[in-house]
């Protein structure tokens, strides 16, 4: 395929074929998940499952690649599916408009995946997904919090046990420790201290606060997640 010529130059024909055959799951299609899914498809991933039940809101426009003034109120999975098929019409895409509840994730995990991208932004389903990937030996990369941060040079990839200066990572570690999980989960996080003035209290399910977010940070987190997946499948890590 001509559109993958540049990718083949750096990865080689064999690795392009590996990506084409790979089966990737992306959970959560906000700023991080949408960017991760697009980079995976542009790299040549041939089989993709995307899950999210949310609709696009006006407040998504500042950071989510699928959000525009024209598609406010439409479902993220449907809009992202159209976008990804416009990039690769031969993409085998499974777009699931379902809430990421425990039973949904439980049934999804057993389908088997070459890699999972966790871009969920609420704690309970995020914990459940990571626990089940860990126990089923399914490779996963999990995005920590990009809110309240502005310096892309501070973004890192590490084991969750080595993450710091991230409230989401801290809360996840505590809960994973209770389950006997102390390491073995790869995360994308920022070592930058969050701007406390950019965080407001919010009372909603599994979420106690809401953070200000700048356009590029979630996208870069998503690119880091996609890079982890692509490099792993191609044997570059």
C-alpha positions in Angstrom: 0.0 0.0 0.0 1.5 3.3 -1.2 0.3 5.2 1.9 2.5 3.0 4.1 5.7 3.4 2.1 7.3 5.9 4.5 6.4 3.6 7.5 7.9 0.6 5.7 11.2 2.5 5.1 11.7 2.8 8.9 10.0 -0.4 10.1 10.5 -2.8 7.3 8.0 -4.9 5.3 7.9 -7.7 7.9 6.9 -5.3 10.7 4.3 -3.6 8.6 2.7 -7.0 8.1 2.8 -7.6 11.9 1.0 -4.4 12.4 -1.5 -5.2 9.7 -2.3 -8.6 11.5 -2.3 -7.2 15.0 -5.5 -6.9 17.1 -5.6 -3.8 19.3 -8.1 -2.7 21.9 -8.5 1.0 22.8 -10.7 1.8 25.8 -11.8 5.4 26.2 -11.9 7.8 23.3 -11.1 11.2 24.9 -8.1 13.3 24.1 -5.7 10.4 24.8 -7.6 7.5 23.3 -8.7 9.2 20.1 -5.1 10.3 19.4 -3.7 6.8 20.2 -6.3 5.1 17.9 -5.5 7.4 15.0 -1.7 6.9 15.3 -2.2 3.1 15.5 -4.2 3.2 12.3 -1.8 5.6 10.5 1.0 3.1 11.4 -0.8 0.3 9.7 -2.6 -1.6 12.5 -5.2 -3.6 10.7 -7.7 -4.7 13.4 -8.9 -2.2 16.0 -11.6 -2.3 18.6 -12.6 1.1 20.1 -15.0 1.4 23.1 -16.7 4.5 24.5 -20.3 5.4 25.2 -19.9 9.2 25.5 -21.1 11.9 23.1 -19.0 14.8 21.9 -19.5 17.9 23.9 -18.4 21.5 23.3 -15.9 21.2 26.1 -14.1 18.4 24.2 -13.1 20.7 21.3 -10.0 22.1 23.0 -8.2 18.7 23.0 -10.0 15.8 21.3 -9.1 15.2 17.6 -12.6 14.1 16.7 -14.4 17.0 18.3 -15.5 19.9 16.1 -18.4 22.4 16.2 -20.1 20.3 13.5 -20.4 17.0 15.5 -21.3 18.2 19.0 -23.9 15.7 20.4 -22.8 12.8 18.2 -21.2 9.6 19.6 -17.4 9.5 19.8 -17.1 5.9 18.6 -19.2 6.7 15.5 -17.3 9.8 14.6 -13.9 8.3 15.2 -14.8 5.2 13.2 -15.6 7.4 10.2 -12.4 9.3 10.6 -10.3 6.1 10.9 -11.9 4.5 7.8 -11.2 7.7 5.9 -7.5 7.0 6.7 -7.6 3.3 5.9 -10.8 2.1 4.2 -9.6 -1.5 4.6 -9.3 -1.2 8.4 -11.2 -3.9 10.3 -12.8 -1.7 13.0 -15.1 -2.8 15.8 -16.7 0.3 17.3 -18.6 -0.4 20.5 -20.9 2.2 22.0 -21.0 0.8 25.5 -20.2 2.0 29.0 -17.0 0.7 30.4 -18.5 -1.2 33.3 -16.9 -4.2 34.9 -19.0 -6.8 33.1 -18.3 -5.2 29.8 -14.6 -5.1 30.3 -14.7 -8.7 31.7 -16.3 -10.0 28.5 -14.1 -7.9 26.3 -10.7 -9.0 27.8 -11.3 -12.7 27.2 -11.5 -12.1 23.5 -7.7 -11.9 23.4 -5.7 -8.9 22.2 -2.1 -8.3 21.1 -2.1 -5.1 23.0 -4.6 -2.9 25.0 -4.5 0.9 25.3 -6.1 2.1 28.6 -7.3 5.7 28.1 -10.1 5.5 30.6 -10.3 8.6 32.8 -12.4 7.2 35.7 -10.8 5.1 38.4 -13.0 2.1 38.9 -13.2 0.8 35.3 -9.6 1.7 34.8 -8.5 -0.4 37.8 -10.7 -3.3 36.7 -9.2 -3.2 33.2 -5.6 -3.1 34.4 -6.2 -5.9 36.9 -7.7 -8.2 34.3 -5.0 -7.4 31.7 -2.4 -8.2 34.4 -4.0 -11.5 35.5 -4.6 -12.6 31.9 -1.0 -11.7 30.7 -2.4 -9.2 28.1 0.1 -6.4 27.3 -1.4 -3.1 28.3 -0.2 0.5 28.3 -2.1 2.9 30.6 -2.4 6.6 30.4 -2.1 8.5 33.6 -3.3 12.1 34.1 -2.5 14.8 31.5 -4.6 17.5 33.2 -3.1 20.4 35.0 0.2 20.0 33.1 1.7 21.9 30.2 5.3 20.7 29.7 5.5 17.9 27.1 9.2 17.3 27.8 8.2 15.9 31.2 6.2 13.0 29.8 7.7 9.5 30.4 7.0 5.8 29.9 7.7 3.6 32.8 6.4 0.8 35.0 3.6 2.1 37.2 5.8 1.4 40.3 8.1 4.2 39.0 5.5 6.8 38.4 5.3 10.0 40.5 3.8 13.5 40.7 0.5 12.1 39.4 -2.6 11.9 41.5 -4.3 9.3 39.2 -1.2 7.1 39.3 -1.0 7.4 43.1 -4.6 6.3 43.5 -4.2 3.5 41.1 -1.1 2.2 42.8 -2.9 2.1 46.2 -5.7 0.1 44.8 -3.5 -2.2 42.8 -1.4 -2.9 45.9 -4.6 -4.1 47.6 -4.9 -6.6 44.8 -1.3 -7.8 45.2 -0.2 -6.0 42.1 2.9 -3.8 42.6 4.5 -3.7 39.1 4.3 -5.1 35.7 2.0 -2.4 34.2 3.4 0.1 31.7 2.2 3.6 32.0 2.6 7.0 30.3 2.8 9.8 32.9 4.2 13.2 33.4 6.7 14.0 36.2 5.6 17.7 36.0 3.8 18.9 39.2 0.2 19.7 38.5 -1.0 23.3 38.6 -3.3 23.2 41.7 -5.1 26.3 40.4 -6.2 24.3 37.3 -8.0 21.7 39.4 -11.6 22.1 40.6 -13.7 19.8 42.8 -16.3 17.7 41.0 -18.7 15.2 42.6 -19.4 12.4 40.0 -19.1 8.7 39.8 -15.5 7.6 40.3 -14.3 11.2 39.9 -13.7 13.8 42.6 -12.0 16.5 40.6 -11.8 18.0 37.1 -8.5 19.5 35.7 -7.8 22.1 33.1 -6.2 20.6 30.1 -4.3 22.2 27.2 -4.8 21.1 23.6 -1.5 19.2 23.0 -1.0 17.3 26.2 -3.6 14.5 25.9 -2.7 14.1 22.2 1.0 13.6 23.1 0.0 11.1 25.8 -1.9 9.3 23.1 1.0 9.3 20.8 3.2 7.9 23.5 0.7 5.1 24.1 0.6 4.3 20.4 4.4 4.4 20.2 4.6 1.8 23.0 2.2 -0.5 21.2 3.8 -0.1 17.8 7.4 -0.6 19.1 6.4 -3.7 21.1 4.6 -5.4 18.1 7.6 -4.6 15.9 10.1 -5.9 18.5 11.8 -2.6 18.9 11.6 -2.5 22.7 
